Amino acid sequence: MGSGFLTIDTEPLKSVSDIERTTLMTLFPGRIAALFGGRRWRSLAPLAVLIALCVLISIANPNFIELRNLVRVANSAAVPLTLAMGLTFIILMGSIDLSVEGTLSVAAMVVVLLAANDSNGNDYGWLAVLAAIAAGTAMGLVSGLAQTVLRIPSFMATLGMWFIGLGLSVYMLGGSAIRLNDASIRELALARLLGLPLAVWVAAGAFLLAAIIQYYTKLGRHILAIGGDEDVAKLSGVNVTRVRIAAFALAGFFFGIAGVLAAAQLGQSHAVIGDGRLFAAVTAVVVGGTALTGGEGGVVNTLIGVLIVTVLANGMILLGISPYIQQTVQGLMIIAAVALSLDRVRLRIVK
Amino acid sequence: MNEIFSLRPFLDSKWTHGAIPLVLLVGLLLIIEIAAPGFLTAETTALLFANTAVLFILATGVTFAILLGGIDLSIQAVASLASVILAQLLPSLGLAAFPVAILSGLAFGILSGIVHVKLRVPSFVATLATGGVVTGIALWVSDGRAITIEEAGRENTAWINATVAGVPVVVLISAVIGIVSFLALRYTRFGRQAIAVGAGEPAAWAAGINVDRTKIVAFAASGMLAAIAGVVLAARLSSGSPVLANQLLLPAIAAVIVGGTAITGGLGGVARTAVGALIISIVRIGMTFVGINIFLENMVFGAVLIAAVAITIDRSKIAVIK
């Protein structure tokens, strides 16, 4: 799998060096563990959870492994996966982006209002998609600037941006739902390639792009370095401010794509298009094994995390469990995953 | 007595922090008075206070969490769940539905606190997670719908909407809550310890303060006050819904920060939150008055929140801003 390339050398950034890790690395499971950005067997836990979940649900209801249902799982994973890609970079830095829902609804609003719709005469086609992604990136850029220039914690800066985005999109939509009539954009959700909706391929593309950024670019390595130890990163010559702003803009870029996908899937945009999406994205990232303290984990973890969240949601529907209880389950999963993964040595004070 | 004296100069030196919001509030009132002379009658003032009550109760709760240097992002979920519980149980339990709804908030507040402290999960994630748990339960219990409080139930909620000697009961409730919280923070051991933990957790810990217990109590207070806010809101709207209070999270946090409580903890209090809640309320009324679209309110509050955090934050206390 070329795991040698995908292994990130975070060792110089950590003060702990354990011999146990190097011995593990020589073994095959260790290599897989390395792919997940982890150092111990524990980092394989998310994958084990995913497999166990699939097996258990299949036993309880064999319909789960039908091709039609698996396509459905892939389809409902598309938007969360794209969102979680962006969020992963922020959490890798040790920050958080609460503006997921606001940015997504701004992007969805832009694409719906600029493409053919039932509210105004615009018909810019795919230019609307570009504009929506640009709007998402701009929102991220503002979050990044607010955090670094005003020097306030990211959860406060992005909490503000969450509601700024929400207010802006609801205002522009006039408080109502507006339909997306552009056939070619709707194709994203309706047309299929090799049996899978185009949205799934877009999400897969987003995953590949995120993987390339994390493993092969300077930005990706700098983000990890900042998450590992910001002071060390700064002393090593990383321009922390610029990397932080770039990371938030990058996250906004992914949220923008997700907004377009969400609008295409629903065929409309409305005030609550983002509801519950922040929660699902955060759950996916932390369940995948990316530590909230930063510097540990990555987009491969998040892929597994998204699949866990989506498979569980699908399984609950198949088993006839009220879909309303999903948020409760996700909340418990966040608590469990964070409690299991936090590196407590580095975290004496928890605020 | 010594500990009181050692804290005093620290608070005094920052008194300007507390004065700015007050000046802002008076300025806003003056602007209204000039723009619409005669607008501020006893009646409209009572209405203003009544409309601020729910926001103030929520904000008072979250003040406890913020004073400790934490945050509670579950208040809107807890308030909504309390409204659902009240609406569900009023027909069968009558007045006993009130304590049940309020105790649910206390329970989930304690849960947030335990998750935060014992599992060592940062408070914004711990409360985001418990908020999700609570929202799920509220959706499940109510089947995703709003529950109207019928005629029979309304007999038991009427007292909340009544007035005593011209003062709305909701205002009296929030005044009692405000005074109790103010006294609890200023004159009890818990209040002192909470401020000490917020001002400097390692020092508080070294001084022998039970940091964990203080935090759990603070989050319990936050949850319980959120539930009270939810109950009051349900009684005023004669309805309970799993999304009833969703729009109140941001204004509540904004009220605390605008009032002059720093998110870094240790500085601020309930009196400031009262000023902050009134400012938010007046700004909201003012926006409607000036003709700003109601949908843009969230944008304004989001921007106000970012600005207020940037002004009040104590940067010397955070080595790395994440």
Interface residues (C-beta under 8 A of the other chain):
Chain A: M93 G94 S95 I96 A146 Q147 L150 R151 I152 P153 S154 F155 M156 A157 L159 G160 M161 W162 F163 I164 G165 L166 G167 L168 V170 Y171 G174 G175 E230 D231 F279 V282 T283 V286 L292 G294 S322 Y324 I325 Q326 Q327 T328 V329 Q330 G331 L332 I334 I335 V338 A339 L342 R344 L347 R348 I349 V350 K351
Chain B: G69 G70 I71 V115 H116 V117 L119 R120 V121 P122 S123 F124 V125 A126 L128 A129 T130 G131 G132 V133 V134 T135 G136 I137 L139 W140 D143 G144 E201 P202 L250 I253 I263 G265 N293 F295 L296 E297 N298 M299 V300 F301 G302 A303 L305 I306 V309 A310 I313 R315 I318 A319 V320 I321 K322
